[in-house]
Amino acid sequence: MNKSKLYTILLGMFTFGHGVMAQSQLQPKTIHLNAMMQTGSETGSIYRLQLTPIDETKYKGIIVDGMENRKVEGLYIERNGRYIEDGHFKYFFPNGQVESEGDFQAGVKVGHWKRFDFMGNQKPDRYYPPSSASARRKSLNIDISTDN
């Protein structure tokens, strides 16, 4: 076999293998959560976080209860094996009405959050200063470093 055929075959194998590896890393994920919205076992779970990859580190997430009612939806980033809120989020009442919506920055609420009552009437906004995000992140023990 000549060298050019061998290189072509090896390049094809590398390209195929790399594509399969990248595709497998971007598969949807399901994380089971307990009543406190903390990672738990499947058998003891009250909620389920369904993550759909947007790219290699960002996910669209939806949290549903056992009846498939949407509880939360928003964007997550993956850091050190944890999925951290990062982007726009909405929380829902059991009747499907929006309870609140606003932005997270690496695991903490920032900026103005709109709030609503059970019937959809607007309540006063809450404001979370971005300048205090780092201190709140530290108090919640949220590690946003990219080291694994």
C-alpha positions in Angstrom: 0.0 0.0 0.0 1.4 3.3 -0.9 1.9 6.1 1.6 -0.7 8.4 0.2 -3.5 5.7 0.5 -2.3 5.0 4.1 -2.4 8.7 5.0 -5.9 9.0 3.5 -7.2 6.0 5.4 -5.6 7.2 8.7 -7.0 10.7 8.2 -10.4 9.2 7.5 -10.3 7.1 10.7 -9.2 10.1 12.8 -11.9 12.3 11.3 -14.6 9.7 11.9 -13.4 8.9 15.4 -13.2 12.6 16.3 -16.7 13.2 15.0 -18.1 10.3 17.0 -16.4 11.5 20.1 -17.6 15.1 19.7 -21.2 13.9 19.0 -21.2 11.7 22.1 -20.1 14.6 24.3 -23.1 16.7 23.1 -25.8 14.2 24.0 -28.8 15.3 26.2 -28.4 14.6 29.9 -30.9 14.0 32.7 -30.1 14.8 36.3 -32.4 13.7 39.1 -33.1 16.3 41.8 -34.5 15.9 45.3 -37.1 18.2 46.9 -34.3 20.8 47.6 -33.3 20.8 43.9 -30.0 19.1 44.8 -28.6 16.2 42.8 -30.0 13.0 44.0 -30.7 9.4 43.1 -33.3 8.4 40.5 -35.4 6.6 43.0 -35.6 9.5 45.4 -36.0 12.2 42.9 -38.8 14.7 42.9 -37.7 16.7 39.9 -35.7 16.0 36.8 -33.3 18.5 35.0 -33.2 17.8 31.3 -30.2 19.3 29.7 -29.9 19.8 25.9 -26.5 20.9 24.7 -26.1 24.1 22.8 -22.3 23.8 22.5 -19.6 22.0 24.5 -20.1 24.0 27.7 -23.6 25.5 27.5 -26.9 23.8 27.9 -30.6 24.6 27.7 -32.2 23.2 30.8 -35.8 22.4 31.8 -36.7 21.2 35.3 -39.9 19.2 35.5 -41.7 17.5 38.3 -43.0 13.9 38.4 -46.2 14.9 36.5 -44.0 16.5 33.8 -45.1 20.1 34.8 -42.4 22.6 33.9 -40.9 24.2 37.1 -37.8 26.0 35.7 -36.2 26.7 32.3 -33.0 28.4 31.6 -29.4 28.2 30.4 -26.6 26.3 32.2 -22.9 26.1 31.9 -20.8 23.0 32.9 -18.0 23.6 35.3 -16.0 20.8 37.0 -18.8 18.3 36.5 -21.5 20.6 37.9 -24.2 22.4 35.9 -24.5 26.0 37.0 -27.2 28.5 36.1 -25.9 31.1 33.6 -28.2 33.1 31.4 -31.9 33.9 31.3 -34.3 31.9 33.5 -38.0 31.5 34.2 -39.6 29.9 37.2 -43.2 28.6 37.0 -46.1 28.1 39.3 -47.9 24.7 39.2 -50.6 26.3 37.1 -48.1 27.1 34.4 -48.0 30.9 35.1 -44.6 32.5 35.2 -43.6 33.0 38.9 -40.4 35.0 38.1 -37.8 35.6 35.4 -34.4 37.2 35.2 -30.7 36.4 34.6 -28.2 34.3 36.4 -24.5 34.9 36.1 -22.4 31.8 37.0 -24.8 30.5 39.6 -26.2 33.7 41.2 -29.1 36.0 40.3 -28.1 39.3 38.9 -30.0 42.4 37.8 -33.7 43.0 37.8 -36.0 40.0 38.3 -39.6 40.3 37.3 -42.0 38.6 39.7 -45.7 37.6 39.3 -48.4 36.2 41.5 -50.2 32.9 40.9 -52.7 34.6 38.6 -50.0 36.3 36.5 -50.3 39.8 38.0 -47.0 41.6 38.3 -45.4 42.0 41.7 -42.6 44.4 42.5 -39.3 43.5 40.9 -36.3 42.4 42.9 -32.9 43.7 42.2 -29.7 41.7 42.7 -26.6 43.9 42.2 -24.0 42.4 39.8 -21.3 43.9 42.0 -22.2 41.5 44.9 -22.3 38.4 42.6 -18.8 37.2 43.5 -19.5 37.4 47.3 -22.8 35.6 46.9 -21.1 32.9 44.7 -18.5 32.5 47.4 -21.1 32.2 50.2 -22.9 29.5 48.1 -19.6 27.7 47.5 -20.0 27.9 43.7 -16.7 27.2 41.9 -16.7 28.6 38.4 -13.1 27.9 37.6 -12.5 25.9 34.4 -10.0 23.5 36.1 -11.1 19.9 36.1 
